[in-house]
């Protein structure tokens, strides 16, 4: 009898637990917090530096930045600044300020305290959209977005030009003493202003569409007539143009070269972009290279006096 009573109590206890479990309401799942956009998905902002280099920065939000300079990439965080926007990290400081439609930035090496820039590495700049008082430049909108201030009062700048909104054309040129110079234009065929900073990417193709790998495109500060000038940011309104030039030699060099490669097509990419625009253009550069100038606002710069 005792054994049967014990079994009955155990069954009743299990039944009660099951009933309680079924009667409890199901708890809602905890809400998932939205994740901030990563730096890799943010557009890259190009700055033309005095040395001729182009510095790229991605602003994921108002608190972080990812800076690419030469062969190094630096993860930076926003810190307090007396004016402008200041970021530090990985041994460097990036400090920007905006005035009269230009954003200037200074890249410095941090001192022993790890918080203060002590040695300037580069001074750079780029064009920006109008900035309201009290706001600082920063991340840019993605294509199709209306520029609006981000958290912290960061105002987007104008978008960099991309391949689909550009049209490549050949302009005037010059020749003499075995040298050739030709100007090319990049027209903004889009409906919004955009900016170009630095050097265009130039590749050459033969008549069969194959890359002419025996000819390299060297970046040459300034122009054929004005040597040594660093790139400057260029803002392009719709239906307006920016310019660059190529220079090459037509005399075979002294390495037993008897003929020079034939080029049929010029392919050009905007700085920081990968979508190329093409133009049929036949020429025969010698010496294994052509020289490419920075993008500029004027078609024909006057010789330096």
C-alpha positions as CSV (number, residue, x, y, z in Angstrom):
1,X,0.0,0.0,0.0
2,X,2.8,2.4,0.9
3,X,4.5,1.8,-2.5
4,X,1.3,2.6,-4.4
5,X,0.7,5.8,-2.4
6,X,4.3,7.0,-3.2
7,X,3.8,6.4,-6.9
8,X,0.5,8.3,-6.8
9,X,2.1,11.3,-5.1
10,X,5.0,11.3,-7.7
11,X,2.6,11.2,-10.6
12,X,0.5,14.0,-9.2
13,X,3.6,16.2,-8.7
14,X,4.7,15.7,-12.3
15,X,1.3,16.5,-13.6
16,X,1.2,19.7,-11.6
17,X,4.6,20.8,-12.9
18,X,3.5,20.1,-16.5
19,X,0.2,22.1,-16.0
20,X,2.1,25.0,-14.6
21,X,4.6,25.0,-17.5
22,X,1.8,25.0,-20.1
23,X,-0.1,27.7,-18.3
24,X,2.8,30.3,-18.3
25,X,2.7,32.8,-21.1
26,X,5.6,32.7,-23.6
27,X,8.1,35.5,-23.0
28,X,8.8,37.8,-26.0
29,X,12.3,37.7,-27.5
30,X,14.6,40.5,-26.5
31,X,14.8,43.2,-29.2
32,X,17.8,43.2,-31.4
33,X,19.8,46.4,-31.2
34,X,20.6,47.8,-34.7
35,X,24.3,47.7,-35.5
36,X,26.1,50.8,-36.7
37,X,27.4,50.8,-40.2
38,X,30.9,49.5,-40.5
39,X,33.7,51.6,-41.8
40,X,34.1,49.2,-44.8
41,X,30.6,50.1,-46.0
42,X,31.1,53.9,-45.7
43,X,32.1,55.9,-48.8
44,X,35.8,56.8,-49.1
45,X,36.7,60.5,-48.9
46,X,39.7,61.6,-50.9
47,X,42.1,64.4,-49.9
48,X,44.8,65.8,-52.1
49,X,48.0,66.4,-50.1
50,X,50.8,68.9,-50.7
51,X,53.3,66.0,-51.3
52,X,51.3,64.8,-54.3
53,X,49.9,61.8,-52.4
54,X,46.1,61.1,-52.0
55,X,44.8,60.3,-48.6
56,X,41.6,58.3,-48.2
57,X,39.3,58.4,-45.1
58,X,36.1,56.4,-44.3
59,X,33.8,58.0,-41.8
60,X,31.5,55.2,-40.5
61,X,29.9,57.6,-38.0
62,X,30.7,60.8,-36.0
63,X,32.9,58.9,-33.6
64,X,35.2,56.8,-35.8
65,X,37.3,57.0,-38.9
66,X,39.5,54.7,-41.0
67,X,42.4,56.4,-42.7
68,X,44.5,55.0,-45.5
69,X,47.8,56.7,-46.2
70,X,50.4,55.2,-48.6
71,X,50.5,51.5,-47.6
72,X,49.1,51.8,-44.1
73,X,45.6,51.9,-42.7
74,X,44.8,53.5,-39.3
75,X,41.7,53.0,-37.1
76,X,40.9,56.3,-35.4
77,X,38.5,57.5,-32.8
78,X,37.1,61.0,-32.3
79,X,38.5,63.1,-29.5
80,X,37.9,66.6,-28.1
81,X,39.1,69.4,-30.3
82,X,39.2,73.2,-29.9
83,X,37.7,73.5,-33.4
84,X,37.0,71.2,-36.3
85,X,37.1,67.4,-36.1
86,X,40.0,65.5,-34.5
87,X,40.7,61.8,-34.6
88,X,43.6,59.9,-33.0
89,X,44.8,56.2,-33.0
90,X,47.5,53.9,-34.1
91,X,50.2,56.5,-33.5
92,X,48.7,59.3,-35.7
93,X,46.4,62.3,-35.4
94,X,44.0,63.4,-38.1
95,X,42.6,67.0,-37.6
96,X,40.2,68.6,-40.0
97,X,38.6,72.1,-40.3
98,X,36.4,73.7,-43.0
99,X,36.6,77.3,-44.3
100,X,35.3,78.9,-47.5
101,X,34.2,75.6,-49.2
102,X,37.5,73.8,-48.5
103,X,38.1,71.2,-45.9
104,X,41.8,71.1,-44.8
105,X,43.2,68.2,-42.9
106,X,46.6,67.7,-41.1
107,X,48.0,64.2,-40.5
108,X,50.5,64.2,-37.7
109,X,52.6,61.6,-35.8
110,X,51.6,61.4,-32.1
111,X,54.0,62.2,-29.4
112,X,55.0,60.1,-26.4
113,X,51.8,60.8,-24.6
114,X,49.8,59.1,-27.4
115,X,47.3,62.0,-27.6
116,X,49.0,65.0,-29.1
117,X,50.4,65.4,-32.7
118,X,54.0,66.5,-32.7
119,X,55.3,66.0,-36.3
120,X,53.3,66.8,-39.4
121,X,53.3,64.1,-42.0
122,X,50.9,65.6,-44.6
123,X,48.7,68.7,-45.1
124,X,45.7,67.8,-47.4
125,X,42.5,69.3,-48.6
126,X,39.2,68.7,-50.6
127,X,36.2,70.7,-51.6
128,X,33.0,70.4,-49.5
129,X,29.4,71.4,-49.6
130,X,28.3,74.5,-47.6
131,X,28.6,74.0,-43.9
132,X,26.3,75.5,-41.3
133,X,27.9,77.4,-38.4
134,X,28.9,75.0,-35.6
135,X,29.1,71.9,-37.8
136,X,32.1,70.0,-39.0
137,X,32.6,68.0,-42.2
138,X,32.5,64.3,-42.1
139,X,30.9,61.3,-43.7
140,X,29.2,61.7,-47.1
141,X,25.8,60.4,-48.2
142,X,25.4,57.3,-50.4
143,X,24.2,58.0,-54.0
144,X,20.6,59.1,-54.0
145,X,20.5,60.3,-50.5
146,X,19.8,63.9,-49.5
147,X,22.7,65.3,-47.4
148,X,21.6,65.6,-43.8
149,X,23.6,66.1,-40.6
150,X,24.7,62.9,-38.9
151,X,24.8,62.4,-35.1
152,X,27.1,64.9,-33.5
153,X,26.3,67.6,-36.2
154,X,28.4,66.2,-38.9
155,X,27.4,67.5,-42.3
156,X,28.1,65.4,-45.5
157,X,30.3,66.8,-48.2
158,X,29.7,66.5,-51.9
159,X,30.0,63.1,-53.4
160,X,33.1,62.0,-55.3
161,X,32.6,61.6,-59.0
162,X,32.0,58.0,-60.2
163,X,32.5,56.4,-63.6
164,X,28.8,56.2,-64.7
165,X,28.4,60.0,-64.3
166,X,31.6,60.9,-66.2
167,X,32.2,61.3,-70.0
168,X,35.8,61.2,-71.3
169,X,36.8,63.3,-74.3
170,X,40.1,64.4,-76.0
171,X,40.9,68.1,-76.0
172,X,43.8,70.1,-77.3
173,X,47.4,69.1,-77.3
174,X,51.0,70.0,-78.2
175,X,54.0,68.4,-79.9
176,X,57.7,69.1,-80.3
177,X,61.2,67.6,-80.1
178,X,59.8,64.0,-80.0
179,X,57.4,64.8,-77.1
180,X,53.6,64.8,-77.3
181,X,51.1,66.3,-74.8
182,X,47.3,65.7,-75.0
183,X,44.6,67.1,-72.7
184,X,41.5,65.1,-71.8
185,X,38.3,66.2,-70.1
186,X,36.0,64.4,-67.7
187,X,32.5,65.9,-68.0
188,X,30.0,65.5,-65.2
189,X,26.9,64.2,-67.1
190,X,25.0,63.6,-63.9
191,X,22.4,65.9,-62.2
192,X,24.4,66.7,-59.1
193,X,27.8,68.3,-58.5
194,X,30.6,65.9,-57.6
195,X,34.3,66.3,-56.8
196,X,37.6,64.8,-58.0
197,X,40.8,64.8,-56.0
198,X,44.1,63.4,-57.2
199,X,45.2,61.4,-60.2
200,X,43.0,59.5,-62.7
201,X,43.7,55.8,-63.2
202,X,44.8,55.3,-66.8
203,X,45.2,52.0,-68.6
204,X,45.9,51.4,-72.3
205,X,44.4,48.8,-74.7
206,X,45.4,47.7,-78.2
207,X,43.0,47.3,-81.2
208,X,41.9,43.9,-79.9
209,X,41.0,45.2,-76.5
210,X,44.0,43.7,-74.7
211,X,45.9,45.6,-72.1
212,X,49.1,47.1,-73.3
213,X,51.2,46.0,-70.3
214,X,54.5,47.2,-71.7
215,X,53.5,50.8,-71.1
216,X,53.0,52.1,-67.6
217,X,51.2,55.2,-66.5
218,X,53.3,57.3,-64.1
219,X,51.8,60.0,-61.9
220,X,53.5,63.3,-62.7
221,X,52.9,66.3,-60.3
222,X,51.8,69.4,-62.1
223,X,51.7,69.4,-65.9
224,X,54.1,69.3,-68.8
225,X,54.4,73.1,-68.7
226,X,54.0,73.5,-64.9
227,X,56.1,70.9,-63.2
228,X,55.9,69.9,-59.5
229,X,52.5,71.1,-58.5
230,X,50.5,68.9,-56.1
231,X,46.9,67.8,-56.8
232,X,44.2,70.1,-55.7
233,X,40.5,69.2,-55.2
234,X,38.2,70.0,-58.1
235,X,34.4,70.5,-57.8
236,X,32.5,69.7,-61.0
237,X,29.0,71.1,-61.5
238,X,26.6,69.2,-63.8
239,X,27.6,69.5,-67.5
240,X,30.9,71.0,-66.4
241,X,34.4,69.5,-66.9
242,X,37.6,68.8,-65.1
243,X,40.8,68.1,-67.0
244,X,44.1,66.1,-67.0
245,X,46.8,65.5,-69.5
246,X,49.0,62.7,-70.7
247,X,52.6,63.2,-72.0
248,X,54.7,60.7,-73.9
249,X,57.7,60.4,-76.1
250,X,57.6,59.2,-79.8
251,X,61.3,58.4,-80.2
252,X,62.4,54.8,-79.6
253,X,64.8,54.6,-76.7
254,X,68.4,53.4,-76.7
255,X,67.6,49.8,-75.6
256,X,67.5,48.4,-79.2
257,X,63.8,49.5,-79.5
258,X,63.0,49.9,-83.2
259,X,59.2,50.3,-82.9
260,X,56.8,51.4,-80.1
261,X,53.5,49.7,-79.0
262,X,50.3,50.8,-80.7
263,X,47.5,52.0,-78.4
264,X,43.9,52.1,-79.6
265,X,41.9,52.9,-76.5
266,X,42.3,54.9,-73.3
267,X,40.5,53.6,-70.2
268,X,40.2,56.0,-67.2
269,X,38.9,55.6,-63.7
270,X,38.2,58.5,-61.2
271,X,40.4,58.5,-58.1
272,X,39.1,55.9,-55.6
273,X,36.7,54.4,-58.1
274,X,36.9,51.2,-60.2
275,X,34.3,51.9,-63.0
276,X,36.2,52.9,-66.1
277,X,35.2,55.2,-68.9
278,X,36.8,54.5,-72.3
279,X,37.8,56.6,-75.3
280,X,39.1,55.5,-78.7
281,X,42.5,57.2,-79.0
282,X,45.3,55.9,-81.2
283,X,49.0,56.7,-80.4
284,X,52.4,55.0,-80.1
285,X,54.2,55.9,-76.9
286,X,57.9,55.0,-76.6
287,X,60.1,54.5,-73.6
288,X,57.7,52.1,-71.7
289,X,55.7,54.9,-70.0
290,X,53.4,57.8,-70.3
291,X,53.1,60.6,-67.7
292,X,49.7,61.5,-66.2
293,X,49.0,64.8,-64.5
294,X,46.6,65.4,-61.5
295,X,43.0,66.3,-62.3
296,X,42.6,70.1,-62.5
297,X,39.9,72.7,-63.0
298,X,41.5,74.4,-66.0
299,X,41.9,73.0,-69.5
300,X,45.1,74.7,-70.5
301,X,47.3,75.9,-67.6
302,X,49.7,78.6,-68.6
303,X,53.5,77.9,-68.4
304,X,55.1,79.0,-65.1
305,X,56.8,82.4,-65.3
